[in-house]
Amino acid sequence: MQTKGFIIKRVWVIAISLAIVLVSCKNGVSEFIPAFDDEPIVSPLATELGFSKDRPLVMGMNTSYAPLQYVNSQGLPTGYDVEFTKKLLMRMGIPYTFSPNHWDKMSPGIIGGKYDMGMLVYSSYRKDTTNYSDAVFRMYYQVVYRKKDFAEFDFRHLKGKRIAYMKSRPIGLMLKDEEADGYPITDLNEAIVDLANGKYDGVICYRFQAKYHVGLLHLSDQLKADDLSLEPREYCYASHDKRLIDAINAELKKMEAEGIVDEIYGQEVAERFGDIKIPMWVWWLLTGLVFLFMVVYVVNKNRYNRRLQSANAQLQKNNKALQLATARAEESTRMKSNFIKQISHEIRTPLNIICGFTQVLTTTDAELDKAEKRDMSVQIIDNAERITGLVNKMLALAEINSSVVLEREDHTSAVVIAQEAIKAAGINKASHVQFKLVKLFGAEQMFDTHLRSAVLALQQLLDNAKKFTEQGQVTLQISNHEGQAYFVVEDTGTSIPVYQAERIFDEFVQLDEYSDGTGIGLSIARSLARRLGGDIVLDTTYTGGARFVMTLQSQQEETA
């Protein structure tokens, strides 16, 4: 009887202990979930990075980011990100485990080192505190709304509208500027239900999230989603360990080449043009731009091929120099690839805006007042001018290394050149910078130059200052003395390292590859300035941001 009672007591102790463990796991005491599908093979790379079977890589996981990543009803990590990360780490030979947590704990956990790695939307505000991989894919925004409230969601008039959105600084600032009532949320599923019940006028989320949650809740008969003309976001791996991110970038390139990214994420997440009907003239415009781009690309490719051949012939006698030339050629190829990606993105964004507003204006049953039509027309013109500016840059790129001196056929002054460039860059109307024009000695002195080229060169410097000064001041000083017109553009934005002072003027160079732009503006500006008898240099003694000095020849030619 004593033995039987002892056994019963032991059974009760084991049962109670097991219950305590289960409750602890449920309450977050034990949040690490082993995720080995197969016995992991530990690679030398994993050992070098400090990972082993006993110390696997800890992958932070967002529990409310379905369908990319979430915990299913059995308590297991699930979603596209989970499947893709498993394949990535198995290929790299790194043992791993998943650590599920709430959305707002992810970024601090990665930055603080609680997690070895996680997946985040790229943010310029966090780029100095963590390391981001190359983008796995881009995510596009949609607005979800009730069909009975709007035939089509009117995103031009947001004042007073109640808009819920996943916590995002850019979206929050945009809603504040439009005087909408913004509600940052962390549970998208709950927000969609609240929207159906009339708590909100709209919910802003990513395209794949809208489709997933509306379908999951069986609300497609009540709710509808439309694309928004907002900048897409880069979805990347993030880690405090740069060595790990560098290794992941190398493996991501292989997986992209093998089609594994599309194979796992597929149409559910991949970007699509959608059902927008694009007018025929837009297609002709796009075709012309693609053709023009291909011509410019072929010209530059041939030029680089000739350079490479010449370098190889010259450097056969010197192996060290040959290796240096090869490295430069590979860098040129990489920069050209980045240029192709950037120019495609730069063209597509204004085209989407033009197409959207054109569709509204050409809809016969659309009821628009004069102010609305005028606002749409201004948007179409502004974005058409943005595309025109890109075309002009590509045309100028074809002549970037020309040694032909430009005819100085215009009689003008530094003041006129400055005013035209300020107008073209729109820097005096930018809300995020304070702009100041300072006229010094000789600013209004007349001289001969090529006005359009001088304005274009100065415009590139002003565009650069506006782009890389998030909040601050931009000053343009102009003067004319000793046969030279001077234009000094000074900003309080991002500084440029001294060792990059000349490299920034090379074609396709972008010090921050995540920023918008094509990497050819400074190259074009310097080429034009030199063909006008002047130059453009970076003042490396200035430490408050960046200071560029452009000079133009202003000495009048003597006539017999």
C-alpha positions in Angstrom: 0.0 0.0 0.0 2.9 2.3 0.8 4.5 1.6 -2.6 1.2 2.2 -4.4 0.7 5.4 -2.5 4.2 6.5 -3.3 3.7 5.8 -7.0 0.4 7.8 -7.0 2.2 10.7 -5.3 4.9 10.7 -7.9 2.4 10.6 -10.8 0.7 13.7 -9.2 4.0 15.5 -8.9 4.9 14.8 -12.5 1.5 16.0 -13.7 1.6 19.2 -11.7 5.2 19.9 -12.9 4.1 19.3 -16.5 1.2 21.7 -16.1 3.5 24.4 -14.6 5.8 24.1 -17.6 3.0 24.3 -20.0 1.5 27.4 -18.3 4.9 29.0 -18.2 5.4 28.5 -21.9 2.0 29.9 -22.6 2.8 33.0 -20.5 6.0 33.7 -22.3 8.5 32.3 -19.7 9.9 29.9 -22.4 9.6 31.6 -25.7 12.2 29.8 -27.8 10.8 27.2 -30.1 13.2 24.7 -31.7 12.7 24.6 -35.5 15.0 21.9 -36.8 13.2 20.1 -39.6 16.3 18.0 -40.2 19.4 17.4 -38.2 21.4 20.6 -38.8 24.8 20.4 -40.4 27.0 23.0 -38.7 29.1 24.7 -41.3 32.5 26.5 -40.8 30.7 29.7 -41.4 28.3 29.0 -38.5 31.3 28.2 -36.2 33.0 31.4 -37.2 29.9 33.4 -36.4 29.6 31.7 -33.0 26.6 29.3 -33.7 26.4 25.6 -32.9 23.8 22.9 -32.1 24.1 24.0 -28.4 24.0 27.6 -29.3 21.7 28.0 -32.4 20.9 31.3 -34.1 17.9 32.9 -32.5 15.4 34.3 -35.1 13.1 36.9 -33.7 9.5 36.4 -35.0 6.5 38.7 -35.2 3.4 36.8 -34.0 1.0 39.3 -35.6 2.5 39.5 -39.1 0.4 36.9 -40.9 0.7 35.5 -43.5 4.5 36.3 -43.5 5.1 35.0 -40.0 2.9 34.0 -37.1 2.3 31.1 -34.6 -0.3 28.6 -35.7 -3.0 26.9 -33.6 -0.5 24.2 -32.7 2.0 26.8 -31.4 4.5 26.3 -34.2 6.2 29.1 -36.2 4.4 29.4 -39.6 4.4 31.6 -42.7 6.3 32.5 -45.8 9.1 34.1 -43.8 9.5 31.0 -41.6 9.7 28.7 -44.6 12.2 31.0 -46.5 14.4 31.5 -43.4 14.5 27.8 -42.8 15.7 27.2 -46.3 18.2 30.1 -46.1 19.8 28.9 -42.8 19.8 25.2 -43.8 21.7 26.2 -47.0 24.2 28.2 -44.9 24.6 25.4 -42.4 23.6 27.5 -39.4 21.5 25.8 -36.6 18.5 28.0 -35.7 15.5 28.4 -33.5 12.6 30.8 -33.5 11.6 33.2 -30.7 8.0 34.5 -31.2 7.2 37.9 -29.7 4.9 40.9 -30.1 5.4 43.3 -33.0 6.7 46.3 -31.0 9.3 44.1 -29.3 11.0 43.1 -32.5 13.1 46.1 -33.3 14.4 46.7 -29.7 15.1 43.0 -29.5 17.3 42.9 -32.6 19.1 46.2 -31.8 19.7 45.1 -28.2 21.0 41.7 -29.1 18.2 39.6 -27.6 17.7 38.1 -31.1 20.5 37.3 -33.5 18.3 38.2 -36.4 14.8 39.2 -37.6 13.0 40.5 -40.5 12.1 44.3 -40.6 11.0 47.0 -42.9 14.0 49.1 -43.8 14.0 52.4 -41.9 16.5 55.3 -42.3 15.9 56.1 -38.7 17.3 52.7 -37.6 20.1 52.3 -40.2 22.7 53.6 -37.7 21.7 51.2 -34.9 21.4 48.0 -36.8 22.5 46.3 -40.1 20.1 45.5 -42.9 20.4 42.9 -45.7 19.5 43.5 -49.3 15.8 43.7 -49.8 14.1 40.3 -50.1 11.2 42.1 -51.8 9.3 45.4 -51.8 6.0 45.9 -50.0 3.3 48.2 -51.4 0.5 50.0 -49.4 -3.2 49.6 -49.7 -6.2 51.2 -48.0 -9.1 48.9 -46.9 -12.6 50.4 -46.6 -16.2 49.5 -46.4 -18.0 49.2 -49.8 -21.1 50.8 -48.4 -19.2 53.9 -47.2 -17.3 54.7 -50.5 -17.7 53.6 -54.1 -14.0 54.4 -54.3 -11.9 55.6 -51.4 -11.2 59.4 -51.7 -7.6 59.7 -50.6 -7.5 63.4 -51.7 -9.7 64.5 -48.7 -8.5 62.9 -45.5 -9.3 65.7 -43.1 -11.4 64.3 -40.2 -11.3 60.7 -41.5 -10.5 58.0 -39.0 -7.6 56.0 -40.3 -6.0 53.0 -38.6 -2.5 51.9 -39.6 0.2 49.6 -38.5 2.7 51.7 -36.5 4.8 53.5 -39.2 6.4 56.9 -38.9 6.0 57.8 -42.6 2.3 56.9 -42.6 1.8 58.7 -39.3 3.4 61.9 -40.5 1.4 61.8 -43.8 -1.9 61.4 -42.0 -1.0 64.3 -39.6 -0.1 66.5 -42.6 -3.5 65.7 -44.2 -5.3 66.4 -40.8 -6.7 62.9 -40.6 -7.4 61.2 -37.3 -4.6 58.5 -37.2 -4.9 55.4 -35.0 -1.6 53.4 -34.7 -2.5 49.7 -34.1 -0.5 46.5 -33.5 -3.3 43.9 -34.1 -4.3 44.2 -37.8 -6.9 41.4 -37.5 -8.7 43.3 -34.8 -8.5 46.5 -36.8 -10.1 44.9 -39.9 -13.0 43.7 -37.7 -13.4 47.2 -36.2 -13.4 48.7 -39.7 -16.3 46.3 -40.7 -18.1 47.5 -37.6 -17.7 51.1 -38.5 -15.1 52.2 -36.0 -12.7 53.4 -38.7 -13.2 54.9 -42.2 -10.1 53.0 -43.5 -7.2 50.8 -42.6 -3.8 51.3 -44.2 -1.6 48.2 -44.4 0.5 46.3 -46.9 -1.1 44.7 -50.0 -0.6 41.1 -48.9 -1.9 41.8 -45.4 -5.1 43.3 -46.8 -5.8 40.3 -49.0 -5.0 37.8 -46.2 -7.0 39.3 -43.4 -10.1 40.2 -45.4 -10.1 36.6 -46.8 -9.5 35.1 -43.3 -12.4 37.0 -41.8 -14.7 36.3 -44.8 -15.3 40.0 -45.2 -14.7 40.3 -49.0 -18.4 41.1 -49.5 -18.2 44.1 -47.2 -14.7 45.4 -47.6 -12.6 46.5 -50.5 -8.9 47.5 -50.9 -7.2 50.0 -53.3 -3.5 50.6 -54.0 -2.0 53.8 -52.7 0.6 55.9 -54.6 3.1 55.8 -51.7 6.7 54.8 -51.8 7.1 51.0 -51.3 9.1 49.7 -48.4 12.1 47.4 -48.4 11.6 44.1 -46.5 15.0 42.9 -45.2 16.8 40.7 -42.7 18.2 42.8 -39.8 20.9 42.0 -37.2 23.4 43.7 -34.9 26.1 41.5 -36.4 27.3 42.9 -39.8 29.2 39.7 -40.5 26.0 37.7 -40.4 24.2 40.2 -42.7 27.1 40.1 -45.2 26.9 36.3 -45.3 23.1 36.4 -45.8 23.5 38.9 -48.7 25.8 36.5 -50.5 23.3 33.6 -50.1 20.3 35.8 -51.0 21.9 36.5 -54.4 22.2 32.8 -55.1 18.6 32.1 -54.0 17.3 34.9 -56.1 19.2 33.6 -59.2 17.8 30.2 -58.6 14.2 31.5 -58.3 13.7 30.4 -54.7 12.4 33.8 -53.6 9.5 33.7 -56.1 9.0 30.0 -55.5 8.3 30.5 -51.8 6.7 33.9 -51.6 4.9 33.6 -55.0 2.0 35.7 -56.2 0.6 36.1 -52.7 3.3 38.6 -51.8 5.1 39.5 -55.0 4.3 43.0 -56.4 1.8 43.3 -59.3 0.5 46.2 -61.5 -3.0 45.3 -60.4 -6.2 46.1 -62.4 -5.3 49.7 -63.3 -6.2 50.5 -66.9 -3.3 52.4 -68.3 -4.0 54.8 -71.2 -2.3 54.0 -74.6 -0.3 57.3 -74.6 1.3 56.2 -71.3 2.4 52.9 -72.9 3.9 54.8 -75.8 5.7 57.1 -73.3 7.0 54.1 -71.3 8.1 52.3 -74.6 10.0 55.5 -75.7 11.7 55.7 -72.3 12.7 52.1 -72.3 14.1 52.5 -75.8 16.0 55.6 -74.9 17.3 54.0 -71.7 18.5 51.0 -73.8 20.4 53.3 -76.2 22.1 55.1 -73.3 22.9 51.7 -71.6 24.4 50.3 -74.8 26.5 53.4 -75.3 27.8 53.2 -71.8 28.3 49.5 -71.9 30.4 49.8 -75.1 32.4 52.6 -73.5 33.1 50.5 -70.4 34.0 47.5 -72.5 36.5 49.5 -74.4 38.0 50.8 -71.1 38.2 47.2 -69.8 39.9 45.9 -73.0 42.4 48.8 -72.9 43.1 48.3 -69.2 43.6 44.5 -69.7 46.1 45.1 -72.6 48.0 47.7 -70.6 48.1 45.8 -67.3 49.3 42.4 -68.6 52.8 43.4 -67.5 51.8 44.2 -64.0 49.6 41.6 -62.2 48.9 43.9 -59.3 47.6 46.7 -61.5 45.6 44.1 -63.5 43.8 43.0 -60.3 43.0 46.6 -59.5 41.5 47.2 -62.9 39.4 44.0 -62.7 38.0 45.2 -59.3 37.1 48.6 -60.8 35.4 46.8 -63.7 33.3 44.7 -61.3 32.4 47.8 -59.3 31.3 49.5 -62.5 29.1 46.5 -63.4 27.6 46.5 -59.9 26.9 50.3 -60.0 25.3 49.9 -63.5 23.0 47.1 -62.1 22.0 49.4 -59.2 21.4 52.2 -61.7 19.0 50.0 -63.7 17.0 49.1 -60.6 16.9 52.7 -59.4 15.9 54.2 -62.7 13.1 51.6 -63.1 11.8 52.5 -59.6 12.2 56.3 -60.3 10.1 56.0 -63.5 7.4 53.6 -62.1 6.4 55.8 -59.1 5.4 58.9 -61.1 3.8 56.7 -63.8 1.5 55.1 -61.2 0.4 58.6 -60.1 -0.1 59.8 -63.7 -2.1 56.6 -64.5 -4.3 56.8 -61.4 -5.3 60.5 -61.8 -5.7 60.1 -65.6 -8.1 57.2 -65.0 -10.2 59.4 -62.7 -10.2 62.3 -65.1 -11.2 60.2 -68.1 -14.0 58.4 -66.2 -17.3 59.8 -67.6 -19.4 59.3 -64.5 -16.8 60.8 -62.1 -18.2 63.9 -60.3 -15.3 66.3 -59.9 -15.3 70.1 -59.2 -12.9 72.5 -60.8 -10.6 72.5 -57.8 -10.3 68.7 -57.8 -9.6 68.6 -61.6 -7.0 71.3 -61.2 -5.3 69.5 -58.3 -5.2 66.3 -60.4 -3.9 68.1 -63.4 -1.1 69.7 -61.3 -0.2 66.2 -59.9 0.0 64.8 -63.5 2.1 67.7 -64.7 4.5 67.5 -61.7 5.1 63.8 -62.2 5.4 64.2 -66.0 8.1 66.8 -65.3 9.7 64.4 -62.9 9.9 61.8 -65.7 11.1 64.5 -68.1 13.9 65.4 -65.7 15.0 61.7 -65.7 15.0 61.7 -69.5 17.1 64.8 -69.6 19.6 63.3 -67.1 19.9 60.2 -69.3 20.5 62.3 -72.4 23.1 64.3 -70.5 24.7 61.0 -69.4 25.4 60.1 -73.0 27.6 63.2 -73.3 29.1 63.1 -69.8 32.7 62.5 -71.0 32.5 64.9 -74.0 35.4 67.3 -74.2 33.5 69.7 -76.6 33.3 73.2 -75.1 29.8 74.5 -74.9 29.0 77.7 -76.9 28.7 80.6 -74.5 25.8 82.2 -76.4 23.8 83.6 -73.5 24.5 87.0 -71.9 23.4 86.6 -68.3 24.5 86.9 -64.6 25.1 84.7 -61.6 21.8 86.0 -60.1 19.7 84.8 -63.2 21.4 81.4 -63.2 20.7 81.0 -59.5 17.1 82.0 -59.8 16.4 79.6 -62.7 18.1 76.7 -60.8 16.2 77.5 -57.6 12.9 77.4 -59.5 13.8 74.2 -61.3 14.9 72.4 -58.1 11.9 73.8 -56.1 14.1 74.1 -53.0 12.6 77.4 -52.0 9.2 75.7 -51.6 10.5 72.6 -49.7 8.8 72.3 -46.3 11.7 70.4 -44.6 14.5 72.8 -45.2 15.1 76.6 -44.8 16.6 78.0 -48.0 18.6 81.2 -48.2 20.1 83.0 -51.2 23.1 85.2 -50.4 24.3 87.7 -53.1 27.9 88.8 -52.7 30.3 91.0 -54.8 29.6 90.9 -58.5 26.5 88.7 -58.3 24.7 90.8 -60.9 27.7 91.3 -63.2 26.8 90.2 -66.7 28.9 87.6 -68.6 28.6 85.1 -71.5 27.8 81.5 -70.9 25.5 78.6 -71.9 22.5 79.4 -69.6 20.6 76.1 -69.8 23.7 74.0 -69.1 24.8 76.3 -66.2 21.3 76.1 -64.7 21.2 72.3 -65.0 24.6 71.9 -63.3 23.6 74.2 -60.4 20.2 72.4 -60.1 21.9 69.1 -59.5 23.7 70.6 -56.5 20.5 72.1 -55.1 18.6 68.8 -55.6 21.4 67.0 -53.8 21.3 69.4 -50.8 17.5 69.2 -50.6 17.5 65.4 -50.8 20.2 64.8 -48.1 19.0 67.5 -45.6 16.1 65.9 -43.7 15.7 68.9 -41.5 17.9 72.0 -41.6 19.2 74.8 -43.8 20.5 75.1 -47.3 22.4 78.3 -48.4 23.4 79.3 -51.9 26.1 82.0 -52.1 26.8 83.7 -55.4 29.6 86.1 -56.5 31.7 87.0 -59.5 35.3 88.1 -59.4 38.7 87.6 -61.1 37.1 86.1 -64.2 35.1 83.4 -62.3 31.5 83.2 -61.3 31.1 81.3 -57.9 28.2 79.3 -56.7 28.6 77.8 -53.2 25.9 75.4 -52.1 26.1 74.6 -48.3 23.8 72.4 -46.3 23.4 71.0 -42.8 22.6 67.5 -43.9 24.6 64.3 -44.4 28.3 64.9 -44.5 30.6 63.1 -47.0 33.8 61.4 -45.9 37.0 63.0 -47.2 38.1 59.8 -48.9 34.9 59.8 -51.0 35.4 63.4 -52.1 36.3 62.5 -55.7 34.4 59.2 -56.0 31.0 60.8 -55.6 31.5 62.5 -59.0 31.9 59.1 -60.7 28.9 57.7 -62.7 26.3 55.6 -60.9 27.9 56.1 -57.5 25.5 56.3 -54.5 27.0 56.3 -51.0 23.7 55.2 -49.6 22.2 52.6 -52.0 18.9 52.6 -50.1 18.2 56.3 -51.0 16.3 57.4 -54.0 18.1 58.6 -57.1 20.2 57.4 -60.0 23.8 58.3 -59.0 24.5 60.4 -62.1 23.5 64.0 -61.0 27.0 65.0 -59.7 28.7 63.5 -62.7 26.5 65.5 -65.1 27.0 68.7 -63.1 30.8 68.5 -63.1 30.9 67.6 -66.8 28.8 70.7 -67.7 30.8 73.0 -65.4 34.1 71.9 -66.9 32.8 72.4 -70.5 31.9 75.9 -69.5 35.4 76.6 -68.4 34.8 76.0 -64.7 34.6 73.1 -62.2 32.8 71.6 -59.2 34.6 70.5 -56.1 33.6 69.3 -52.6 35.0 71.5 -49.8 36.5 68.9 -47.5 37.2 71.4 -44.8 33.5 72.0 -44.1 32.2 69.7 -41.3 28.6 71.0 -40.7 27.2 68.9 -43.6 28.3 69.3 -47.2 29.6 72.2 -49.2 30.0 72.2 -53.0 31.7 75.0 -54.9 30.8 75.5 -58.6 32.8 77.9 -60.8 32.0 79.1 -64.3 34.3 81.1 -66.6 33.1 84.8 -66.6 36.0 86.5 -68.3 34.7 88.3 -71.3 36.6 87.5 -74.5 38.3 90.4 -76.1 37.3 91.2 -79.7 39.6 92.8 -82.3 
